[in-house]
Amino acid sequence: MARKIFMMIFAASLLFSHIANSQDASFDIKAAKDRWEPSSITIKKGEKVSIKFISVDVDHAVELGEFGLKKVLIPEKDSVTLEFTATKTGTFSFPCIKYCSWRHLVGARPRLEIKVVE
């Protein structure tokens, strides 16, 4: 009986260990007129990624075309969560694509850099 309980506990610990190691990547990105924070994230190819974009001031927008996501509005002082699977490796740069400050006029829009590694 004790051996059976031990084997059940051992099997459950292996299962939960596998689940813990295969979790998806999740990030919170704060969007502001002068920056996105953090401005860079690194993920692994094949990972399912969830990014919660949080506007701390005005409307912002992002388009993650390389990952199949079209223009998405991030409403003023609200949030939007985008999910995708990282199917490509490389470094991808995504600027804010909704006019939110004078920085857009001088080419200094906030950018999010996503690095996808093997």
MARTI-155841 format. One record per atom (N, C-alpha, C, CB): residue in three letters; chain; atom name; y, x, z. Coordinates in Angstrom, 2 decimals, m for minus. Glycine has a CB too. Layout:
% MARTI-155841
PT:ALA:A:CA:Y:X:Z $
...
//
This chain:
% MARTI-155841
PT:MET:A:N:m1.19:0.82:0.00 $
PT:MET:A:CA:0.00:0.00:0.00 $
PT:MET:A:C:1.26:0.87:0.00 $
PT:MET:A:CB:0.00:m0.94:1.21 $
PT:ALA:A:N:1.29:1.90:0.86 $
PT:ALA:A:CA:2.45:2.79:0.94 $
PT:ALA:A:C:2.63:3.52:m0.39 $
PT:ALA:A:CB:2.29:3.80:2.11 $
PT:ARG:A:N:1.51:3.92:m1.00 $
PT:ARG:A:CA:1.60:4.62:m2.28 $
PT:ARG:A:C:2.18:3.72:m3.36 $
PT:ARG:A:CB:0.21:5.13:m2.71 $
PT:LYS:A:N:1.80:2.45:m3.35 $
PT:LYS:A:CA:2.31:1.49:m4.33 $
PT:LYS:A:C:3.82:1.32:m4.17 $
PT:LYS:A:CB:1.58:0.13:m4.18 $
PT:ILE:A:N:4.29:1.21:m2.94 $
PT:ILE:A:CA:5.72:1.08:m2.67 $
PT:ILE:A:C:6.45:2.34:m3.13 $
PT:ILE:A:CB:5.98:0.81:m1.16 $
PT:PHE:A:N:5.87:3.50:m2.82 $
PT:PHE:A:CA:6.48:4.77:m3.24 $
PT:PHE:A:C:6.61:4.83:m4.77 $
PT:PHE:A:CB:5.65:5.97:m2.74 $
PT:MET:A:N:5.57:4.42:m5.49 $
PT:MET:A:CA:5.59:4.46:m6.95 $
PT:MET:A:C:6.64:3.49:m7.50 $
PT:MET:A:CB:4.21:4.11:m7.52 $
PT:MET:A:N:6.80:2.33:m6.87 $
PT:MET:A:CA:7.82:1.37:m7.32 $
PT:MET:A:C:9.22:1.93:m7.10 $
PT:MET:A:CB:7.65:0.01:m6.58 $
PT:ILE:A:N:9.44:2.56:m5.97 $
PT:ILE:A:CA:10.75:3.16:m5.67 $
PT:ILE:A:C:11.02:4.31:m6.64 $
PT:ILE:A:CB:10.80:3.66:m4.21 $
PT:PHE:A:N:10.02:5.12:m6.89 $
PT:PHE:A:CA:10.17:6.24:m7.82 $
PT:PHE:A:C:10.50:5.74:m9.23 $
PT:PHE:A:CB:8.88:7.09:m7.84 $
PT:ALA:A:N:9.79:4.72:m9.70 $
PT:ALA:A:CA:10.05:4.16:m11.04 $
PT:ALA:A:C:11.46:3.57:m11.11 $
PT:ALA:A:CB:8.99:3.08:m11.39 $
PT:ALA:A:N:11.88:2.87:m10.06 $
PT:ALA:A:CA:13.22:2.28:m10.04 $
PT:ALA:A:C:14.29:3.36:m10.07 $
PT:ALA:A:CB:13.40:1.39:m8.81 $
PT:SER:A:N:14.06:4.47:m9.33 $
PT:SER:A:CA:15.06:5.55:m9.32 $
PT:SER:A:C:15.17:6.20:m10.70 $
PT:SER:A:CB:14.69:6.60:m8.25 $
PT:LEU:A:N:14.05:6.36:m11.41 $
PT:LEU:A:CA:14.11:6.90:m12.77 $
PT:LEU:A:C:14.88:5.97:m13.70 $
PT:LEU:A:CB:12.69:7.13:m13.31 $
PT:LEU:A:N:14.62:4.67:m13.58 $
PT:LEU:A:CA:15.31:3.70:m14.42 $
PT:LEU:A:C:16.81:3.73:m14.16 $
PT:LEU:A:CB:14.76:2.29:m14.16 $
PT:PHE:A:N:17.23:3.70:m12.90 $
PT:PHE:A:CA:18.65:3.72:m12.58 $
PT:PHE:A:C:19.30:5.04:m12.96 $
PT:PHE:A:CB:18.87:3.44:m11.10 $
PT:SER:A:N:18.57:6.12:m12.86 $
PT:SER:A:CA:19.09:7.43:m13.27 $
PT:SER:A:C:19.36:7.42:m14.77 $
PT:SER:A:CB:18.09:8.55:m12.91 $
PT:HIS:A:N:18.45:6.85:m15.56 $
PT:HIS:A:CA:18.64:6.77:m17.01 $
PT:HIS:A:C:19.84:5.89:m17.34 $
PT:HIS:A:CB:17.38:6.21:m17.69 $
PT:ILE:A:N:19.98:4.77:m16.67 $
PT:ILE:A:CA:21.11:3.87:m16.90 $
PT:ILE:A:C:22.42:4.58:m16.55 $
PT:ILE:A:CB:20.96:2.57:m16.08 $
PT:ALA:A:N:22.45:5.28:m15.45 $
PT:ALA:A:CA:23.67:5.98:m15.03 $
PT:ALA:A:C:24.06:7.06:m16.03 $
PT:ALA:A:CB:23.49:6.60:m13.65 $
PT:ASN:A:N:23.08:7.73:m16.62 $
PT:ASN:A:CA:23.37:8.80:m17.57 $
PT:ASN:A:C:23.74:8.29:m18.96 $
PT:ASN:A:CB:22.20:9.72:m17.67 $
PT:SER:A:N:23.46:7.02:m19.26 $
PT:SER:A:CA:23.75:6.50:m20.58 $
PT:SER:A:C:24.91:5.51:m20.56 $
PT:SER:A:CB:22.52:5.85:m21.17 $
PT:GLN:A:N:25.74:5.58:m19.55 $
PT:GLN:A:CA:26.87:4.67:m19.47 $
PT:GLN:A:C:27.87:4.96:m20.57 $
PT:GLN:A:CB:27.54:4.77:m18.11 $
PT:ASP:A:N:28.62:3.94:m20.91 $
PT:ASP:A:CA:29.66:4.06:m21.91 $
PT:ASP:A:C:30.86:4.80:m21.33 $
PT:ASP:A:CB:30.07:2.68:m22.44 $
PT:ALA:A:N:31.69:5.34:m22.22 $
PT:ALA:A:CA:32.92:6.00:m21.81 $
PT:ALA:A:C:34.01:4.94:m21.69 $
PT:ALA:A:CB:33.33:7.12:m22.81 $
PT:SER:A:N:34.80:5.03:m20.63 $
PT:SER:A:CA:35.86:4.05:m20.39 $
PT:SER:A:C:37.13:4.78:m19.97 $
PT:SER:A:CB:35.43:3.02:m19.30 $
PT:PHE:A:N:38.26:4.38:m20.56 $
PT:PHE:A:CA:39.54:5.03:m20.28 $
PT:PHE:A:C:40.64:3.99:m20.13 $
PT:PHE:A:CB:39.90:6.03:m21.39 $
PT:ASP:A:N:41.62:4.31:m19.30 $
PT:ASP:A:CA:42.87:3.55:m19.21 $
PT:ASP:A:C:43.96:4.44:m19.78 $
PT:ASP:A:CB:43.19:3.11:m17.72 $
PT:ILE:A:N:44.70:3.92:m20.76 $
PT:ILE:A:CA:45.80:4.65:m21.38 $
PT:ILE:A:C:47.08:3.88:m21.11 $
PT:ILE:A:CB:45.56:4.86:m22.92 $
PT:LYS:A:N:48.04:4.51:m20.45 $
PT:LYS:A:CA:49.34:3.88:m20.21 $
PT:LYS:A:C:50.25:4.16:m21.40 $
PT:LYS:A:CB:49.99:4.40:m18.88 $
PT:ALA:A:N:50.80:3.10:m21.99 $
PT:ALA:A:CA:51.68:3.22:m23.14 $
PT:ALA:A:C:53.13:3.04:m22.68 $
PT:ALA:A:CB:51.31:2.18:m24.24 $
PT:ALA:A:N:53.95:4.05:m22.95 $
PT:ALA:A:CA:55.38:3.99:m22.61 $
PT:ALA:A:C:56.17:4.44:m23.83 $
PT:ALA:A:CB:55.71:4.88:m21.37 $
PT:LYS:A:N:57.47:4.20:m23.82 $
PT:LYS:A:CA:58.32:4.56:m24.96 $
PT:LYS:A:C:58.25:6.05:m25.31 $
PT:LYS:A:CB:59.76:4.19:m24.68 $
PT:ASP:A:N:58.12:6.90:m24.30 $
PT:ASP:A:CA:58.17:8.34:m24.55 $
PT:ASP:A:C:56.82:9.05:m24.45 $
PT:ASP:A:CB:59.11:8.97:m23.59 $
PT:ARG:A:N:55.74:8.33:m24.11 $
PT:ARG:A:CA:54.45:9.01:m23.96 $
PT:ARG:A:C:53.31:8.00:m23.84 $
PT:ARG:A:CB:54.47:9.93:m22.73 $
PT:TRP:A:N:52.11:8.49:m24.12 $
PT:TRP:A:CA:50.88:7.79:m23.77 $
PT:TRP:A:C:50.19:8.69:m22.77 $
PT:TRP:A:CB:49.97:7.49:m25.03 $
PT:GLU:A:N:49.72:8.11:m21.70 $
PT:GLU:A:CA:49.16:8.91:m20.61 $
PT:GLU:A:C:47.78:8.40:m20.23 $
PT:GLU:A:CB:50.09:8.89:m19.40 $
PT:PRO:A:N:46.74:9.21:m20.35 $
PT:PRO:A:CA:46.78:10.56:m20.89 $
PT:PRO:A:C:47.01:10.52:m22.40 $
PT:PRO:A:CB:45.48:11.32:m20.56 $
PT:SER:A:N:47.45:11.63:m22.94 $
PT:SER:A:CA:47.73:11.68:m24.38 $
PT:SER:A:C:46.53:12.18:m25.18 $
PT:SER:A:CB:48.94:12.58:m24.65 $
PT:SER:A:N:45.47:12.59:m24.48 $
PT:SER:A:CA:44.29:13.10:m25.16 $
PT:SER:A:C:43.04:12.73:m24.36 $
PT:SER:A:CB:44.38:14.63:m25.36 $
PT:ILE:A:N:41.99:12.29:m25.07 $
PT:ILE:A:CA:40.71:12.03:m24.42 $
PT:ILE:A:C:39.62:12.67:m25.27 $
PT:ILE:A:CB:40.46:10.49:m24.25 $
PT:THR:A:N:38.50:12.99:m24.64 $
PT:THR:A:CA:37.36:13.57:m25.34 $
PT:THR:A:C:36.14:12.69:m25.08 $
PT:THR:A:CB:37.09:15.04:m24.88 $
PT:ILE:A:N:35.43:12.36:m26.15 $
PT:ILE:A:CA:34.24:11.54:m26.04 $
PT:ILE:A:C:33.12:12.18:m26.86 $
PT:ILE:A:CB:34.51:10.09:m26.53 $
PT:LYS:A:N:31.91:11.67:m26.68 $
PT:LYS:A:CA:30.76:12.20:m27.41 $
PT:LYS:A:C:30.41:11.28:m28.57 $
PT:LYS:A:CB:29.56:12.37:m26.47 $
PT:LYS:A:N:29.98:11.88:m29.66 $
PT:LYS:A:CA:29.54:11.11:m30.82 $
PT:LYS:A:C:28.40:10.19:m30.38 $
PT:LYS:A:CB:29.09:12.04:m31.98 $
PT:GLY:A:N:28.47:8.95:m30.82 $
PT:GLY:A:CA:27.44:7.96:m30.47 $
PT:GLY:A:C:27.76:7.15:m29.23 $
PT:GLY:A:CB:26.14:8.65:m30.28 $
PT:GLU:A:N:28.74:7.58:m28.45 $
PT:GLU:A:CA:29.11:6.83:m27.24 $
PT:GLU:A:C:29.81:5.53:m27.60 $
PT:GLU:A:CB:30.00:7.68:m26.34 $
PT:LYS:A:N:29.55:4.53:m26.80 $
PT:LYS:A:CA:30.31:3.30:m26.87 $
PT:LYS:A:C:31.53:3.51:m25.99 $
PT:LYS:A:CB:29.46:2.04:m26.42 $
PT:VAL:A:N:32.71:3.30:m26.56 $
PT:VAL:A:CA:33.96:3.62:m25.88 $
PT:VAL:A:C:34.76:2.36:m25.64 $
PT:VAL:A:CB:34.78:4.63:m26.70 $
PT:SER:A:N:35.33:2.27:m24.45 $
PT:SER:A:CA:36.22:1.18:m24.09 $
PT:SER:A:C:37.54:1.80:m23.64 $
PT:SER:A:CB:35.60:0.26:m22.98 $
PT:ILE:A:N:38.64:1.44:m24.34 $
PT:ILE:A:CA:39.95:1.96:m23.97 $
PT:ILE:A:C:40.85:0.77:m23.62 $
PT:ILE:A:CB:40.58:2.82:m25.13 $
PT:LYS:A:N:41.34:0.78:m22.40 $
PT:LYS:A:CA:42.29:m0.25:m21.97 $
PT:LYS:A:C:43.69:0.34:m22.13 $
PT:LYS:A:CB:42.03:m0.71:m20.48 $
PT:PHE:A:N:44.46:m0.20:m23.08 $
PT:PHE:A:CA:45.84:0.21:m23.30 $
PT:PHE:A:C:46.73:m0.68:m22.43 $
PT:PHE:A:CB:46.24:0.12:m24.81 $
PT:ILE:A:N:47.55:m0.04:m21.60 $
PT:ILE:A:CA:48.41:m0.76:m20.66 $
PT:ILE:A:C:49.87:m0.45:m20.99 $
PT:ILE:A:CB:48.08:m0.38:m19.19 $
PT:SER:A:N:50.64:m1.46:m21.38 $
PT:SER:A:CA:52.07:m1.25:m21.64 $
PT:SER:A:C:52.82:m1.25:m20.31 $
PT:SER:A:CB:52.64:m2.35:m22.60 $
PT:VAL:A:N:53.59:m0.20:m20.09 $
PT:VAL:A:CA:54.38:m0.12:m18.85 $
PT:VAL:A:C:55.82:m0.56:m19.09 $
PT:VAL:A:CB:54.36:1.31:m18.29 $
PT:ASP:A:N:56.17:m0.88:m20.36 $
PT:ASP:A:CA:57.55:m1.27:m20.63 $
PT:ASP:A:C:57.63:m2.34:m21.73 $
PT:ASP:A:CB:58.38:m0.05:m21.03 $
PT:VAL:A:N:57.66:m1.95:m22.99 $
PT:VAL:A:CA:57.86:m2.88:m24.11 $
PT:VAL:A:C:56.57:m3.04:m24.91 $
PT:VAL:A:CB:58.99:m2.38:m25.03 $
PT:ASP:A:N:56.62:m3.87:m25.98 $
PT:ASP:A:CA:55.47:m3.99:m26.89 $
PT:ASP:A:C:55.18:m2.65:m27.55 $
PT:ASP:A:CB:55.74:m5.08:m27.96 $
PT:HIS:A:N:53.92:m2.37:m27.72 $
PT:HIS:A:CA:53.45:m1.20:m28.47 $
PT:HIS:A:C:52.35:m1.68:m29.39 $
PT:HIS:A:CB:52.94:m0.04:m27.50 $
PT:ALA:A:N:51.89:m0.83:m30.28 $
PT:ALA:A:CA:50.77:m1.19:m31.15 $
PT:ALA:A:C:50.02:0.08:m31.53 $
PT:ALA:A:CB:51.25:m1.95:m32.42 $
PT:VAL:A:N:48.74:m0.09:m31.79 $
PT:VAL:A:CA:47.89:1.03:m32.17 $
PT:VAL:A:C:46.90:0.56:m33.23 $
PT:VAL:A:CB:47.15:1.63:m30.93 $
PT:GLU:A:N:46.50:1.48:m34.08 $
PT:GLU:A:CA:45.48:1.21:m35.07 $
PT:GLU:A:C:44.52:2.38:m35.08 $
PT:GLU:A:CB:46.10:0.97:m36.49 $
PT:LEU:A:N:43.27:2.13:m34.74 $
PT:LEU:A:CA:42.24:3.17:m34.72 $
PT:LEU:A:C:41.37:3.00:m35.95 $
PT:LEU:A:CB:41.39:3.10:m33.41 $
PT:GLY:A:N:41.98:3.19:m37.11 $
PT:GLY:A:CA:41.30:2.96:m38.39 $
PT:GLY:A:C:40.02:3.75:m38.57 $
PT:GLY:A:CB:42.22:3.28:m39.50 $
PT:GLU:A:N:39.99:4.98:m38.09 $
PT:GLU:A:CA:38.78:5.81:m38.23 $
PT:GLU:A:C:37.59:5.21:m37.49 $
PT:GLU:A:CB:39.05:7.21:m37.70 $
PT:PHE:A:N:37.86:4.31:m36.55 $
PT:PHE:A:CA:36.79:3.68:m35.78 $
PT:PHE:A:C:36.70:2.18:m36.09 $
PT:PHE:A:CB:37.02:3.89:m34.29 $
PT:GLY:A:N:37.33:1.77:m37.22 $
PT:GLY:A:CA:37.20:0.40:m37.68 $
PT:GLY:A:C:38.08:m0.62:m36.98 $
PT:GLY:A:CB:35.82:m0.02:m37.55 $
PT:LEU:A:N:39.11:m0.17:m36.27 $
PT:LEU:A:CA:39.98:m1.11:m35.54 $
PT:LEU:A:C:41.34:m1.18:m36.21 $
PT:LEU:A:CB:40.12:m0.68:m34.07 $
PT:LYS:A:N:41.71:m2.37:m36.63 $
PT:LYS:A:CA:42.99:m2.60:m37.29 $
PT:LYS:A:C:44.11:m2.69:m36.26 $
PT:LYS:A:CB:42.94:m3.89:m38.14 $
PT:LYS:A:N:45.34:m2.84:m36.74 $
PT:LYS:A:CA:46.52:m2.87:m35.87 $
PT:LYS:A:C:46.35:m3.90:m34.75 $
PT:LYS:A:CB:47.77:m3.20:m36.69 $
PT:VAL:A:N:46.54:m3.42:m33.52 $
PT:VAL:A:CA:46.43:m4.26:m32.34 $
PT:VAL:A:C:47.72:m4.13:m31.54 $
PT:VAL:A:CB:45.19:m3.87:m31.48 $
PT:LEU:A:N:48.31:m5.27:m31.20 $
PT:LEU:A:CA:49.53:m5.30:m30.40 $
PT:LEU:A:C:49.18:m5.17:m28.92 $
PT:LEU:A:CB:50.33:m6.59:m30.67 $
PT:ILE:A:N:49.94:m4.33:m28.24 $
PT:ILE:A:CA:49.83:m4.20:m26.78 $
PT:ILE:A:C:51.09:m4.87:m26.23 $
PT:ILE:A:CB:49.70:m2.66:m26.30 $
PT:PRO:A:N:50.98:m6.09:m25.72 $
PT:PRO:A:CA:52.17:m6.83:m25.29 $
PT:PRO:A:C:52.92:m6.16:m24.13 $
PT:PRO:A:CB:51.78:m8.22:m24.89 $
PT:GLU:A:N:54.21:m6.42:m24.10 $
PT:GLU:A:CA:55.09:m5.89:m23.04 $
PT:GLU:A:C:54.50:m6.15:m21.66 $
PT:GLU:A:CB:56.48:m6.52:m23.14 $
PT:LYS:A:N:54.35:m5.07:m20.88 $
PT:LYS:A:CA:53.85:m5.11:m19.50 $
PT:LYS:A:C:52.54:m5.88:m19.37 $
PT:LYS:A:CB:54.89:m5.72:m18.58 $
PT:ASP:A:N:51.67:m5.69:m20.37 $
PT:ASP:A:CA:50.37:m6.35:m20.39 $
PT:ASP:A:C:49.35:m5.31:m20.86 $
PT:ASP:A:CB:50.37:m7.62:m21.33 $
PT:SER:A:N:48.13:m5.72:m21.09 $
PT:SER:A:CA:47.10:m4.76:m21.53 $
PT:SER:A:C:46.19:m5.38:m22.57 $
PT:SER:A:CB:46.28:m4.27:m20.34 $
PT:VAL:A:N:45.54:m4.50:m23.33 $
PT:VAL:A:CA:44.55:m4.88:m24.34 $
PT:VAL:A:C:43.42:m3.85:m24.26 $
PT:VAL:A:CB:45.19:m4.93:m25.79 $
PT:THR:A:N:42.20:m4.33:m24.31 $
PT:THR:A:CA:41.05:m3.43:m24.29 $
PT:THR:A:C:40.41:m3.39:m25.67 $
PT:THR:A:CB:40.01:m3.87:m23.23 $
PT:LEU:A:N:40.23:m2.18:m26.19 $
PT:LEU:A:CA:39.58:m1.97:m27.48 $
PT:LEU:A:C:38.25:m1.29:m27.26 $
PT:LEU:A:CB:40.48:m1.13:m28.44 $
PT:GLU:A:N:37.24:m1.70:m28.01 $
PT:GLU:A:CA:35.91:m1.11:m27.88 $
PT:GLU:A:C:35.40:m0.70:m29.26 $
PT:GLU:A:CB:34.93:m2.10:m27.21 $
PT:PHE:A:N:34.74:0.45:m29.29 $
PT:PHE:A:CA:34.16:0.95:m30.53 $
PT:PHE:A:C:33.08:1.97:m30.20 $
PT:PHE:A:CB:35.24:1.58:m31.45 $
PT:THR:A:N:32.30:2.31:m31.20 $
PT:THR:A:CA:31.31:3.37:m31.07 $
PT:THR:A:C:31.80:4.56:m31.87 $
PT:THR:A:CB:29.88:2.90:m31.56 $
PT:ALA:A:N:31.80:5.72:m31.25 $
PT:ALA:A:CA:32.27:6.95:m31.90 $
PT:ALA:A:C:31.22:7.41:m32.90 $
PT:ALA:A:CB:32.56:8.08:m30.85 $
PT:THR:A:N:31.45:7.14:m34.17 $
PT:THR:A:CA:30.47:7.44:m35.21 $
PT:THR:A:C:30.75:8.72:m35.96 $
PT:THR:A:CB:30.40:6.31:m36.17 $
PT:LYS:A:N:31.92:9.33:m35.73 $
PT:LYS:A:CA:32.32:10.55:m36.44 $
PT:LYS:A:C:32.72:11.60:m35.42 $
PT:LYS:A:CB:33.48:10.27:m37.43 $
PT:THR:A:N:32.55:12.87:m35.80 $
PT:THR:A:CA:33.08:13.95:m34.96 $
PT:THR:A:C:34.41:14.41:m35.55 $
PT:THR:A:CB:32.07:15.13:m34.86 $
PT:GLY:A:N:35.22:15.02:m34.72 $
PT:GLY:A:CA:36.51:15.53:m35.17 $
PT:GLY:A:C:37.60:15.18:m34.18 $
PT:GLY:A:CB:36.85:14.97:m36.55 $
PT:THR:A:N:38.81:15.51:m34.57 $
PT:THR:A:CA:39.99:15.20:m33.75 $
PT:THR:A:C:40.84:14.23:m34.55 $
PT:THR:A:CB:40.79:16.50:m33.37 $
PT:PHE:A:N:41.15:13.10:m33.92 $
PT:PHE:A:CA:41.90:12.04:m34.57 $
PT:PHE:A:C:43.17:11.77:m33.77 $
PT:PHE:A:CB:41.03:10.75:m34.71 $
PT:SER:A:N:44.28:11.58:m34.48 $
PT:SER:A:CA:45.57:11.37:m33.83 $
PT:SER:A:C:46.11:9.99:m34.20 $
PT:SER:A:CB:46.58:12.48:m34.24 $
PT:PHE:A:N:46.50:9.22:m33.18 $
PT:PHE:A:CA:46.97:7.85:m33.40 $
PT:PHE:A:C:48.35:7.67:m32.78 $
PT:PHE:A:CB:45.97:6.83:m32.81 $
PT:PRO:A:N:49.36:7.45:m33.63 $
PT:PRO:A:CA:50.71:7.23:m33.09 $
PT:PRO:A:C:50.90:5.75:m32.73 $
PT:PRO:A:CB:51.78:7.67:m34.11 $
PT:CYS:A:N:51.91:5.50:m31.91 $
PT:CYS:A:CA:52.35:4.13:m31.67 $
PT:CYS:A:C:52.88:3.63:m33.02 $
PT:CYS:A:CB:53.46:4.04:m30.51 $
PT:ILE:A:N:52.45:2.46:m33.48 $
PT:ILE:A:CA:52.86:1.98:m34.80 $
PT:ILE:A:C:53.79:0.77:m34.75 $
PT:ILE:A:CB:51.64:1.64:m35.62 $
PT:LYS:A:N:54.28:0.44:m33.56 $
PT:LYS:A:CA:55.28:m0.62:m33.44 $
PT:LYS:A:C:56.56:0.03:m32.92 $
PT:LYS:A:CB:54.80:m1.77:m32.49 $
PT:TYR:A:N:57.66:m0.23:m33.59 $
PT:TYR:A:CA:58.93:0.37:m33.17 $
PT:TYR:A:C:59.20:m0.02:m31.72 $
PT:TYR:A:CB:60.10:m0.08:m34.09 $
PT:CYS:A:N:59.31:0.99:m30.86 $
PT:CYS:A:CA:59.55:0.72:m29.43 $
PT:CYS:A:C:60.72:1.52:m28.87 $
PT:CYS:A:CB:58.29:1.03:m28.63 $
PT:SER:A:N:61.20:2.52:m29.62 $
PT:SER:A:CA:62.37:3.28:m29.17 $
PT:SER:A:C:62.90:4.13:m30.32 $
PT:SER:A:CB:62.01:4.18:m27.95 $
PT:TRP:A:N:64.01:4.77:m30.09 $
PT:TRP:A:CA:64.64:5.64:m31.09 $
PT:TRP:A:C:63.73:6.80:m31.50 $
PT:TRP:A:CB:65.94:6.18:m30.55 $
PT:ARG:A:N:62.74:7.12:m30.69 $
PT:ARG:A:CA:61.84:8.24:m31.01 $
PT:ARG:A:C:61.11:8.03:m32.34 $
PT:ARG:A:CB:60.83:8.43:m29.88 $
PT:HIS:A:N:60.86:6.76:m32.69 $
PT:HIS:A:CA:60.22:6.47:m33.97 $
PT:HIS:A:C:61.10:6.95:m35.12 $
PT:HIS:A:CB:59.93:4.96:m34.12 $
PT:LEU:A:N:62.40:6.85:m34.96 $
PT:LEU:A:CA:63.34:7.22:m36.03 $
PT:LEU:A:C:63.39:8.72:m36.28 $
PT:LEU:A:CB:64.72:6.71:m35.69 $
PT:VAL:A:N:63.10:9.51:m35.25 $
PT:VAL:A:CA:63.19:10.97:m35.39 $
PT:VAL:A:C:61.80:11.63:m35.46 $
PT:VAL:A:CB:63.98:11.56:m34.22 $
PT:GLY:A:N:60.77:10.81:m35.65 $
PT:GLY:A:CA:59.42:11.36:m35.81 $
PT:GLY:A:C:58.77:11.84:m34.53 $
PT:GLY:A:CB:59.45:12.48:m36.76 $
PT:ALA:A:N:59.23:11.31:m33.39 $
PT:ALA:A:CA:58.68:11.75:m32.10 $
PT:ALA:A:C:57.97:10.60:m31.39 $
PT:ALA:A:CB:59.80:12.30:m31.20 $
PT:ARG:A:N:57.20:9.83:m32.15 $
PT:ARG:A:CA:56.46:8.72:m31.55 $
PT:ARG:A:C:55.36:9.23:m30.64 $
PT:ARG:A:CB:55.87:7.81:m32.64 $
PT:PRO:A:N:55.08:8.51:m29.55 $
PT:PRO:A:CA:53.94:8.91:m28.72 $
PT:PRO:A:C:52.65:8.85:m29.53 $
PT:PRO:A:CB:53.82:8.00:m27.47 $
PT:ARG:A:N:51.75:9.82:m29.28 $
PT:ARG:A:CA:50.47:9.89:m29.99 $
PT:ARG:A:C:49.33:9.99:m28.99 $
PT:ARG:A:CB:50.45:11.10:m30.96 $
PT:LEU:A:N:48.22:9.39:m29.38 $
PT:LEU:A:CA:46.97:9.52:m28.62 $
PT:LEU:A:C:46.03:10.35:m29.48 $
PT:LEU:A:CB:46.35:8.11:m28.26 $
PT:GLU:A:N:45.50:11.42:m28.91 $
PT:GLU:A:CA:44.53:12.26:m29.61 $
PT:GLU:A:C:43.15:11.97:m29.05 $
PT:GLU:A:CB:44.89:13.77:m29.46 $
PT:ILE:A:N:42.23:11.64:m29.93 $
PT:ILE:A:CA:40.84:11.39:m29.53 $
PT:ILE:A:C:39.98:12.47:m30.16 $
PT:ILE:A:CB:40.36:9.96:m29.96 $
PT:LYS:A:N:39.31:13.25:m29.31 $
PT:LYS:A:CA:38.40:14.29:m29.77 $
PT:LYS:A:C:36.97:13.76:m29.61 $
PT:LYS:A:CB:38.60:15.65:m28.97 $
PT:VAL:A:N:36.21:13.81:m30.69 $
PT:VAL:A:CA:34.82:13.38:m30.65 $
PT:VAL:A:C:33.96:14.60:m30.88 $
PT:VAL:A:CB:34.52:12.26:m31.70 $
PT:VAL:A:N:33.11:14.91:m29.91 $
PT:VAL:A:CA:32.25:16.09:m29.96 $
PT:VAL:A:C:30.79:15.68:m30.05 $
PT:VAL:A:CB:32.48:16.98:m28.74 $
PT:GLU:A:N:29.96:16.60:m30.50 $
PT:GLU:A:CA:28.52:16.34:m30.59 $
PT:GLU:A:C:27.92:16.16:m29.23 $
PT:GLU:A:CB:27.81:17.47:m31.31 $
//
